[in-house]
Amino acid sequence: MSDYSAKIVEIERVAKGIRRRVLEHSIANNGGYMSQACSSAELLSSLYAGILNFAPVAKPIAPPPFFGVPEIGVHTYVTGQQFHGEPGPNFDRLISSPAHYALVIYSALIETARLREDGLDHFNKDGSTVELIGAEHSPGFETTTGSLAQALSQAGGIALGRKLKGEQGRTWVFMSDGEFQEGQTYEALQACVFHGLDKLRVIVDVNMGQCDGPMETVMGIEPLQDRIKAFGWEVSVVDGHDIKAILAASEKITDVPHMILCYTDPVRGLPLLAERAPVLHYLRFTSADERAKYEAAYKELIK
């Protein structure tokens, strides 16, 4: 098997593991952001297992306890960036924007041996950094990006700082399409082009849904590709479940910021979830019978 073929197999394994872990957790805890796992599994597995140039970690890291917010004069604060390895001028950075995808991101970290296997046992518990909504101290996060749509601005500042220092590593942003309903996103698009941030890369889960329902019924954002291009960005459009297409787009070299719009299916791998359409944002069981259906779907998923 070639190195490329082996990489595809590994990314597929991680994507399946993400869906499995999120569904398992959702069944055990009567809730979870399941549609986000279905739509973004290939995006996050491609990032963590194929695209990002991170420093290795010696072994999976145990999630540290929460010990307070940053304060003046205290220099021991540790962010979730530690799960991405030691930072360096030639390594990539990843800023994850939709903090409600935290469970999905933690699962990706476990599957790629960066977060310890028991990491989800700490999920959403008092005193834990493994939060329901990821914050700057949560595994895989290095900034707090909420309420929503702040990560592109933050990453733009990081990328500008790296450019001024002559660093060669790329700065990546993982976003959701709902963030294109926010004005700050468009200001950030403009600023990133103005400052010539050619090593800034963005990958977007365009699953066409948000907490209140389908995007087009709340506030439409199409034609999204044309809107982003109008600000001077390079834009690639791919099937968000086509790993080869995602990898190919990630390798594109541009002299302007580059955004990859990945159109995805919010029930991919778990067709049972379509029974809840059109509102798919959060899975919480309405009855014992419904839970039993998902338990049966889980058994099919792990075959």
C-alpha positions, -999 to +999 in steps of 0.1 A: +000+000+000+013+035-009+018+062+017-012+081+001-034+050+002-024+044+038-033+080+047-068+076+031-074+044+051-063+061+083-085+092+077-115+069+070-108+050+103-107+083+122-139+095+106-157+063+116-143+065+151-156+101+155-192+091+146-190+060+168-177+079+198-202+108+195-231+084+191-220+062+220-216+093+242-250+107+231-268+074+239-251+072+273-258+108+283-291+114+265-278+141+243-251+152+220-243+172+189-248+142+166-255+159+133-223+179+136-204+146+140-221+132+109-214+162+088-178+170+099-163+136+105-143+136+073-133+172+076-119+168+111-103+134+104-087+149+072-073+178+093-060+158+122-049+127+103-038+141+070-034+178+066-021+195+097+016+197+104+016+194+141+044+185+164+040+149+178+030+143+214+048+116+233+016+099+244-021+108+247-026+136+271-049+135+301-073+164+302-061+188+329-086+201+356-098+237+352-078+259+375-091+294+367-091+320+340-061+339+328-050+368+351-024+394+352+009+382+367+000+345+364+021+328+337+012+291+343-020+292+323-022+263+297-045+263+268-059+234+248-032+240+222-010+215+241-029+187+225-016+200+191+020+196+202+047+221+209+042+253+188+070+263+164+075+286+134+071+258+109+042+240+125+006+246+117-020+262+141-057+253+142-083+276+156-117+258+159-146+282+156-179+264+163-173+256+200-204+234+201-185+209+180-163+202+211-175+166+215-166+160+179-132+176+182-124+156+214-133+124+196-109+134+168-082+140+193-087+106+209-088+088+176-054+104+167-038+096+201-036+132+213-063+130+240-063+101+264-088+073+258-108+082+289-110+119+280-148+118+274-154+105+309-146+141+320-171+156+296-192+185+309-184+177+346-177+204+372-140+212+374-132+197+340-117+214+310-136+189+287-165+213+284-197+209+265-189+242+246-152+243+240-133+272+256-096+283+254-086+257+281-105+228+265-086+201+246-079+211+210-089+247+216-066+276+222-091+305+221-126+311+232-145+318+200-181+325+212-207+335+211-201+327+175-180+337+145-150+352+163-123+326+153-117+339+119-108+373+133-086+357+160-069+335+135-063+365+112-045+382+141-024+351+147-016+347+111-006+384+108+017+380+138+033+349+123+038+367+090+055+396+107+078+371+125+086+353+093+071+320+104+063+294+076+037+274+093+001+278+082-028+290+104-060+269+099-095+277+109-124+252+112-157+270+108-194+262+104-216+278+077-239+294+103-210+318+110-217+334+076-249+348+091-226+370+113-213+404+103-179+399+120-171+371+095-173+395+066-151+421+083-125+394+090-126+383+053-118+418+043-090+423+069-073+390+060-070+399+024-059+435+032-030+421+053-020+396+027-024+365+049-014+339+023-008+312+049-043+314+063-065+285+054-101+279+063-122+247+061-160+251+065-186+225+073-215+237+051-242+214+064-269+239+057-284+238+091-283+258+124-300+258+158-333+272+145-335+249+114-324+250+078-302+279+068-324+290+040-354+294+063-335+314+089-312+336+068-298+323+035-261+327+028-259+316-008-242+321-032-215+316-006-186+310-029-193+342-048-196+362-016-162+351-003-145+355-037-158+391-038-135+399-008-104+386-027-102+351-013-093+319-032-122+295-028-125+258-034-158+239-033-158+202-025-179+173-013-172+173+024-173+135+026-148+131-003-115+127+015-094+128-016-110+161-027-105+176+007-068+167+007-063+180-028-079+213-020-057+216+012-026+213-009-034+243-032-008+270-030-022+306-032-009+341-027-041+351-009-061+334+020-078+302+009-112+289+020-124+253+014-162+251+014-171+215+022-208+207+015-219+180+038-248+158+049-259+162+085-271+126+087-242+109+069-235+076+085-266+077+107-297+079+083-320+074+113-313+110+123-332+122+092-364+114+111-358+145+131-355+168+101-356+197+096-343+205+131-312+184+136-290+207+157-290+186+189-300+150+197-319+144+229-341+113+231-379+119+234-387+083+246-372+050+255-383+037+221-363+063+203-332+056+224-336+019+215-336+028+178-303+047+183-289+018+203-297-005+174-281+020+149-250+021+171-246-017+168-248-014+131-222+014+131-196-006+150-199-037+128 
